[in-house]
Amino acid sequence: MVLESEGILSGISDLRHIERERAKNRLELALKFASSESTDQQFENELTTLTEGTVNLLKSESWEARMGGLVAAKLLMQFRRFHQLENTVLDMCMQLLEDEEVRVRLAVGDCVQILGQLRGSSVPEFCMERILLSIQENYDRLGEGSKASRGDSNTLNSASTSGAATPTASRPNSRNSSVGDLIGMLLQSSYKVTKPGSGELRHGTEGWGCLETSCRCLGQMLEGCGSSCKVFLTPDFLQLVSRSQLHPNRFVREVSHYMVATLSNVLGEAGELPEAGAIFLQPLADGLSDNWSQVRYAASVATRTFLKNLGRENRDPALKILLPPMCLNRYYEADGVRMYSQQTWREVMGEEGRTKVALFVSEVVSYYIAQSKASHHGVREAACGCIAELMEKVDRSSVAAHVESLLQALTVCFKDMGWPVRDAACAAFGRCVQSHPEETWPVLEKGLWDLWFSHLWDNVPSVRRNSAIAVGNAVRVYGTKALPKVVSQMRSLLPMALQQPCDQHTEQPPLEASHSGLSSTGRIRHNRQADADNDRRLHSDQEMFSCTTLTSRSGKDYYIKSDGCMDYGFSRERDPWEASDGALHLMEQLLLLPTALAAKTAAAGPHCYASDPTQWLPEVVSEVLGIASVLPDLAMLRSFQKAHNLRETLWKCLPGIARGVGKQKFKVHLEGLLAPMFADLTCGYQLTEAAAGRCVVAMKQLLGSTMFVARLDPNQQELMRSNMNVILAENESRGGGY
């Protein structure tokens, strides 16, 4: 391939990014072919011209040309050793280390890394002092700390270990101040006049100059040099890296954690990591708990590298600090952090995971409780899952002393402002009931039952469903001891939707027994929905709600966090139909419990706390049959906007309810459900239509094809035939059955 030096030099310094990328790709491709084939004299001449032109670009006044020169120099040095070019590039890299353009500074780091691979320890000998001086001068930003002078040689030893402090408004003691005073103080601090770009209004990433790129360049130099930079890793240098892990700028923290990964390889190869690396342990634990996912990921990379180089026999002191955040990050909401942490757990801990958690259970419990109160809702959600896992999988004797404090932390999360946290806490409590029933029963009696029943009527569908599962788990464990409370709630909540006020845009006449007018019903539904969607009165001047919480931003509740003593009710006003929705989930869970118990016993042997379903199942079936007459009334509801959501839940739960009650007892109640079930096959709401279709298939399988079809009128039979192919195809794609 011909190396067109003039065209490449012109393109790689072009003002347009796309032209620079094209020239870079042409150069990379030409050098790749040249490395695998013999080169002629013309190619060598072009290469000489390109090398000289690259040096000229490095000295250009245009940042595009300087960056292009650095990119070309990196590719040329990777292709062949050019000692003169290497010397020039190394000198220019130090001149461009604090270039005004960030992209040039990033390209400097790439070149320094290649030079470190080629020249070894001579690169840090030449560059280390200059890079450290740049970091030293920019470590504190003007106005928030004393900026180091070039002549102050003690700055690296005297710099603050945590960087500049962030000013915070004074807050009153919540125990000695009323809620009104607290709100007033918060509002007063929020209206304080502050100049933009300074003080509290100055962003954490602003004002650090070239600190991030200089730290990145330092890390790339260490990575390129490898073990040859060992002589430069003095205690003062390691202290600087450790302080940078705690820097206020999140980008600096991220780069510093990657630097620790490189240092772990170097120190581990020299056998000095157990002693010299101890300084990184607490900053690594802080990085694993950082609010920024990118910093968590970088700290996770550094932690894996650190522990692998540490050796199995030296890990316990490090695990005492790092194990708690390592455990929690396996449940963290960011996919990259979560999956990387899970892989780290498998590679580092192997089969010793539960043993090590039991060994450091006090530290793990303290960390979980602290993270259950974290400011980020995703961390609180992960803490709930970790608490449940700890109580389920770790040796009971090790966890027994901490059960009460863990349950108290879950109780606080059960009343959280964010619905994902409430959802996670609800599911976690259901798991804890099965693993520690004796310790959990007093908590249930002190108010957890009320919380569970309240969450059956929650605004969020997944919270209602998970609450039903958790209550079902409690019945599975406690049997007749818990059943009266649960059955009473199911009986009172199920008919609540019948009290739902009618909406003027969704009110429709009741369904007729014959469905000759199904198509017109669908048109009516679409017309009324369009009227509701375009009604300004329904969508204007409404309260705004925070992400992941239904708490109004303008309400006082937004400023209050529950202390576990009372439930502040962080939710909008509940609708009656939501109570019926939760009761349907609860009914299904209670009737499916015998099947779940049998499956669990077959898979893992008898559960020592599992109740005998023959003692309480007849009572559940009797109660369900007593209120089953309400189900057709719920299925007929079309008079409010969210009625289709309720019917969707009904069609999802009905197959499980029918199987639990039994074919002979349930088919008496099926007559009143067939008409609305087939009506919802064409209701216009896709999820409701899909749920109704799967319910039709399940009822046909339960009763038998002949018996089921015999109960249908001609219109319903025709509708089933016309929709059956679609229903069966969707059913098969979901794995068969419901």
N, C-alpha and C positions, 0 to 999 in steps of 0.2 A: 504494500500500500504506500502511495506517495505521501511524503511529509511536506505539506505546503506551509512553510514557516511564516511567510508574510500574511497569508490568509488567517492562520491560527492566531498570530499576534494581534492582528486587527480585530478578529472576532472576540478574543478572550478579554479584551479591554473595552469592548463596546459598551455604550450607555444602556443598552437594553439587556435585561436579564436573559431573555431567551437566546439571544445571539451569543452571550458568554457561555451558556450551557451547551450550545451546539458546538462551539469551538473547543470546549473542554472535552466533549465526547469524541470529536474528530481526533484530537491529540491523543487521548487515551487509547482509542482504537488503533491508531497508527503505531504507537509504541508497543502495544500488545502484539501486533503482527510482526513487528521488527524483532521482538525478543524471541520469537519462535522460528524466524527465518534469517538467512544470511543477508546482510545489508551491503549495499553498494556504496560507491564514493559519493554519489549524488545525495543519498540519504544522510551520510556523515556531514556533508556540507550544509544541508538544510538543518541538521541537528545543531551544528555550531552556530548558525545564524539565529536559530530559535533560542539557544542559551544566552547569546549576547543580547537579543531583544528582551528576554525575560529580565535580565539585570537592569536594563533601561526602564522597563515598566515599574520595577520596584521603587524607582526614584521619581516617578511621575507625580504631578500635582493632582491628578484625578484619582479619586478613591477607587473607581472602577478599574483603572489601569493597575493600581497597586494590588488590589485584590486579585486581578487576573494574573499578575506576575507571581504572586504567592501560589496560586493554584497551579500554574505552569511549572514553577520550581518544584513543587511537591511531586508532580508526575515525573519530571525529568530525573529527580533524585531517586525515585523508586525504580526507574528504568536502568540507570547506570550511575556509577560513582563519578561525580564531577567535583573534584576537590576544590577547585577554585570557586565554582558555583556554590558549593556548600559553605565555604568561608564567607562569601558575600551574603548569602541568604541568612546565615546565622547573625551576622552583624546587622543586616536590615531588619530582621525580626525584632531585635531589641530596640531598634529605633521606632518601629511601628507598634510596639507593645501597647502604647497608650494612644493609638491613632484615634482621631475624632469619629471615625466610622466603625461601628461595632462589627460589621461583617469582615472588615480588614483584620480586626483584632482576633476574631475567631479563626480566620485563615492562618494567622501567625501561630496559633496553637497547633494546627494541623502540621505545619512545617516543622515546628520544634519537635513534635513527636517523631516524625520521620528522621530528623537529624539525630535524635536520641538513639533510634534503632541503628543508624549507620555509624555513629561516632562514639557511642557509649558515654563514659564519664566525662569526656572533654566538653560535652554540651552543658551539663550543670556547672562545671567549673567556670564556664564563660557566662552562663545565663542566671544562675541561681541568685546572685546578689541583686541583680537588676529586677528580677521578678519579685523577690521578697520586698524590695524597696517600694515597688508599685503597690503591693498589697498593704504594706505598712502605712503608706500615705493615704490610702482610701478606705482603711478599715472602719474609721468613724467618719460620718458625713458632717459637713459644716453646720454649726448651730446645735448639734446634739452631742458633741464630744470633742475632745481636744485632738485636732488633726496633727499627726506626727510630722515633725520636720525631717528633712533629709539628713541632718547631722545628728539626730538623736539615736544613738545606738542601743538604748535601753528600752525602746518603745515595744519591741516584740515581747519582752519579758514583763512589761508593766501594763499592757493593754487589758481592758476589762474582759473577763471570761465570757460575758454574756452580751457584749456589744452595747449599743446605746439603748437606754431604757425608754420604753414607750410611755408617755405621760398619760395618766388616767384621772378621771374626775373623782373627787372624793365622794364616798357613799356613806349614808347613815347606817347605823347599826339597826338591822332589821328587827331585832328583838326589842329594841327600845323605841322604835318609830312605828307609826301607823302606816297602813297601806297608802293612805292619801299623801302623807309626807314623802313616802318613797316615790310615788308617781310624780309629785311636784319636783323633787330633786332631780329625777331623771329627765323630766321635760326642761328644767332650768339648764341642765348641763347640755342638752341637745340643742338649745337655742343660743348657746354662748357664741359670740362673734369671734371667728378665727380666720385669719388670712389664708386663702387657698394656697396649697403647696407648702404649708408650714405647720408645725405643731401637730395636733391630732388629725388635721386634714392632709398631712403629707403621707403619701402612700409608702408602704414598706419597701417597695422596689425602687424608690426614687432617691436620687442624691448620692449614690455610692460610686459614681464615676466609672472607672474601668475595673473595679474590684472583682466582679464576677469573671470577666474574661481573663484577668491576670491569674486568678485562682484556677480557672480552667486550663490555662497554659501551663501552670505549674503541675497540675495533675497529668496532663498529656506528656509533659517532659519526663515525669517519673515513670509513666507507663511505657514510654519508648525506651528509656534507659534500662529499666528492669533492675536486676540485682547490682548492676554497676554503679547505681546511685546510693548504695548502702552507706558509704562513708559520709554522705551529706545528711543522714537522718539523725541529727543531734537531738538531745532532749528539748532544746528550745524550738527546733523545727516541729517536732511532734506536738509540743504544747500549742504552737500556732495552729496546726491542723485541727487539734481538739477544740480550740476556741472557735474556729471557723464553723465547726459543726453546730454551734449554738448561735450563730450570727442572726441578727434580725432579718436580713435579706434572705428570702427563701431560695433564691437561685444560688447564693453562696453556700447555704446549707446543703443543697443538693449536690453541688460540685465537690464539696468537702467530703461528703459520704462516699462518693465514687473514689476520691483520693485515698480514703481509708482502705477501700478494697485493694487498691494497688499497693499500698504500704503493707497490708496484711500478707500479700504474696511475697514481698521482699523480706520482711522481718521473719515470716514463717520459714522461708528457705534458709535463712541464717540461724534459725533456732532461737530467736530473741523475742518472738511475739508474746509468749506468756507474761514476760516481765515488762517489756517496753509497750505492749499494746493495751495494758490495763487502763491507760489514760483515755482510751477511746470508748470504754464500756458504757459509762453513763450517757455520754453524748449519743451513742448509737441507740440506746433505749429511748432517749428523747426523740430521736429521728424516727424511730418506729412508731411513735405516738404523735407525730406531727400532724397539723391540720391540713397540710398540703399533700395530696396523694403522690405527687412527683417526688417530694422529699421522703415520704414513707417508702416508696419504691427504691430510691437510691440507698436508703438506710438498710432495706431488706437485702439488696445486693451486697452491701458491705458486711452485713451480719453473716450471711452465708459464707462468704469468702473468709471472714475472720474465724468462724468456728471450724471450718474445714482445715485451715492452716494451724489452728490451735492444737489439734490432736485430741483424741477421745479422753486421754488420761488427764488433760488439763482443763476440761470444759466446765466442770462444776462451778467454780467461782464466777465464770462468765455467765453461765446459764441462770444463776441466781438473780442476775440483773436483766438478762435478755429474754429469758423464757416467757415471762408474762406477756410482753407485747408481741412476741412471736406467735403465741397461742391466739391472741385476739385478732391479729391480722389475717388469720386463715378464714375469718368471717367478715373481713372489711368489705365495704360496698364497691370499691373500685376493683374492676375485674383483674387488672394487671397485678396489683398488690396482693389480692386474695389468691390468685392461682400461683404466683411466684412463691408466696409464703407457704402454701400447701406443699409445693414441690420441695421447698427447703426443709420442711418438717420431715418429709419422707427421706431425703438424702442425709440430713444431719442427725435426726433423732432415731431413725430406723424403728426398731421394736422397743426402744426404751422410752417412748414418749410418755405413756401413762405413769411409768415408774418415776421419771424425773418430775412430772407435775405433782405427784404425791410427795416427793421429797421436798419440793419448794412450794407446797400448797399455801402456806401463809402469805408468801409474796404474791402468788397468783391471785388469791382471793382479794388481797388489798388492792391490787391493780384493777381487777374486774369491777370492784365496787367504785373505785375512783372513776373509771371510764364510763360507768353507768350514769354518772353525773356530768359527763363532758359536754362542752358547748355544742358540739356537732351531733346532729341527730343520728347520722350514720354510725358514729362510734357507739352511741348509746344502744342502738339496735344490735350491733355486733356483740356488745357486752352481754345482752340478754341471751343470745344464742350460746355464748361461751359459758355463762353461768349454768345453763341447762346441761350442756355437755359435761361440765365438771361434775355436776351432781349425778349424772347418769353413768359416766364411764370410769371415773377414778375411784379407787378403793374407798368404800364407805367409811371405814374407820379413820381414814385421813381427813375426810371432808366433814365428818359428823360435827366437829366443834365449830364449824363455820356455817352450818346450814341456816341458822337463824339470821345471821347478818346478810347472807346471800338472798334469802327470801325477802328480807326488808328492802334490799336494793331493787329486787324485781317489783315489789309493791309500789315503790316510787315511780319506776318506769311504766307501771300499769296506768298511771295517771298523767303520763307525759303529754306535752303540748302536741307533739308530732304523732300522727296516727301510725306510721311505720314502727315507731318505738312501742306504742301500745300493742300493736299487732304482734311484735316479736316477744314482748313480755308475756302476753296472753299464751302464746304457743309454748314459751319456756316454762311457765307455771304448770301447764298441762303435762309436760315431761317430768317436771320435778315431783309432781304428785305421785307418779308411778315409781320413781326411784327412791323417794323418802316420804312415804305416806304418813308415818307417825309424826314426823316433824312438821309436815305441811298442814295437818288437820287443825291445830290451834290457829294457824294463820287464816284458814278458811272460816273458822268460827268467828274470828275477830273482824271480819268485814270483807274477806275475799269473795265469798259467795255473792255479796251484793255487787261487787265490782264486775264479776263475771256476768251476772244477770244484766247489769247495766250495759255491758259491752255487747250483749246479744241484741241490743237496741241501738248500736252505734251507727254513726253516719256512714262509715266506710264498709263496703261489702266484705272485704277480706277479714276485717276485725270481727264482724258478726260470725263469719264462718269459722275462724280459728277459735273464737270463744266457744262455739258449739262443740268443736273437737275437744277443747280443754275440759269442758264440763262433762263430756262423754268419757274422757279418761278418768275423771274423778269418780264417776259412777262405776266404771270398770274396776276401780280399786276399792271403793268403799261400799259398793252394792246398796243394800237396803238402808244403810246408814245415811246415805246422801239422797236416795231416790225421792222421798217426799218433797223436799225443797225443789228439786229439778222438775218433777212432774207438775207441781203447782205453778211454776213459772211458765212452763210450756202451755198449760191450759189457759193462763191469763193473757199471754202474749199473742197467741195464734190469731184470734179474731180481731186484733186491733186495727187491721187494715180496713175493716168495714166502717170504721169511724173516720177514715181519711176524707177531708173536705173535697168536694168536687172542684175541678178547674174548668173555667168557662170554655177554654179552647179544646179540652179533651173529653168533655162529657159526651157520651154516646148512648143511644138506646141499648137496652140489654140484648144479648144475643138470642136469636130465635132457635128453637129446637132444630128446625131445618135450616141448612146452610146454602140455600139457593142464592142468597145475596152476599156471598163472601167477597166477591170482587168489588161490589159497591161499598162494602164495609171498609175495605182497604183504601179506596179512594177518599172516603170520609176521613179516615185516620190521617192520611197525608195532608188533606186540606186543613184540618184542625191543627196539625203539628206545624204547618207553615204559618198559620195565623199566630200561633204561640211564639214561634221563632222570630217573627217580625213585630211583635208587640213591644214597643219601647218601654212601656210601664213595667214589664217583667225584667228588663235588663239594664235599666238606667238607675243611677243614684243608689246603687247597692253597696254593701260593705265589701271591702277588699280583705282577702285572707292570705296568710303567709303560706309559702311552699311547705308541703308535708304536714301542715296543720290547718285546722279549720278555725283557728283563733283569729278574731278580727284584729287587724293592725291598729285600729283606732280605739280598741277597748282596753280597759285596765288589765284584764287577764293576760294580755300579751307581755306585761312586765313582771308577772309573778310566776315563780316556779314552785311546784308543790314540794313540801318538805316531808311528805308521807303521812302527815297527820290528818289530812282531809283531801277529798277529791274535788278539785276546782272545776272539773267539767269543761275541759278545753275542746269544745265542739259547738257546732251550730245547733239550733233548736231541732229536736228529733221529730221525724214524721211518724205517724202511727203505722204506716205500711212497713217501715223498717223493723218494727217489733215483730210483725208477722213473718218477715223475711228471716230474721234470726231464729224464730220458733220453728220454721220449716227445717232449717239446718239442724237444730237440736233434735227434732223428731227423727230425722234420718239417722243421726249419730246414735241415738239410743236404741233404735231397732237394728242397727248393724253391729252393735257391740258383741253379741254372741258369736257372730262370724269372725270378728277381729280377735276375740279371745281364743277361739278354736285355732285360728291360723297361728297366733303367737305361741300357743301351747305346742302345736305340732312342730314349729320351727325351733323353739328354744326350751321346750319342757315346761312343766307347770310353773306359773309365776306365784311366788309365795304370798303376794298381796292381792292377787286377782280374785274377785268375788265369783260366786257360782251364779251364772245367769238364770238358771232354773228357778232361783229364789225370787227374782224381781222381773223377769221378762214377761210373765203373764200380766202383771200389773201395768207394765208399759203398753202392751198390746191392747189391754182393756181401755186404758186412757185414750190411746190413739183412735180406737174404734168409736169411743164416745164423742170425740170432737171431729171425726172425719167428715161429718156433714158440712163443716165449715169450708173444706177444701174446694168444692164446686163453687161456692160463693166467692172465694178468693180468685178462682180461675175466671170468673165472669167479669171481674173488675176491669173497667175501661174508663173510669170517670176522673182519673188524675194523671198527671204527666208521666209519672214513674211507674205506672201500673204494669207496663211491659217488663220492667226489671223484676218485679215481684213474681209475675207469671213465669219468667225465665227460671228463677230459683225453684218455683214449684215443679216445673217440668224436669229440672235436674234432679230434684230430691225424690220425686214420686216413684221411680223404679226401686230405689232402696227401701222406701217406706212400704211399697207393695210386697217386696220380698220378705221384709221383716214381719209383716202382719200375716202373710201367707195367702196363697192364691184364693183359697175357698172363702176366707173372711173378707178379702179386699174386693173381690169382683162385684160384690153388692154395691160398693160405693163408686165403681168405675163408670156407671151409667151417666152420672151427672158431670163427669170430667171429660167425656168423649167429645162433646160439642165444642167447648172452648179449646180443647187440645187441637182439634182439627182446624178450628178458626185461626189459631196462632201459626199454622203452617204458612199462611199468607197474610200475616199481620203487618208486614212492612219493616219490622225490626229484625235484622239478620240474626242476632244472637238468640232472640226469643224463638224465631222460626227454627233455628238449628236445634235448640233444646227441645222444642215440641216434636221435631222429627225424630230425634233419638229416643224420646219418650214413647212415641208410637211404636218404634221397633222393639223397645224393651217390653212394652205391654203385649205385643204380639208374641214375643218369645215366652213370656210368663204364662199367658193363657192358652197358647197354642194358636196356630194360624186359623184353623177352622172356627174355633169358638170365638176368636177375636173379630174376624170378618163378619160373623153372623150377627154381631151386635151393632154393626154399622149400617146407616141408611145408604141409599144409592149414591147420593152426592158425596158422602164421606168415602165410600168405596172407590169412586172415580178419582177423588182427590188423592187417596192413598196410592192408587195405581200410577197416577201421573207424577207423583213425587217420590215414589219408592226407590227408583234408580238413584236419584240424587241423595236420598237419605242413606241408602245402603252404601253408596260410594264414600260418603263422608264418614259413616260409621266404621267402615273398613280402614280408612286412612287413620283413624284414631286408635286402631288396635282391636277393634271389635268390641261390642258391648258398650255399656255406658260407664 
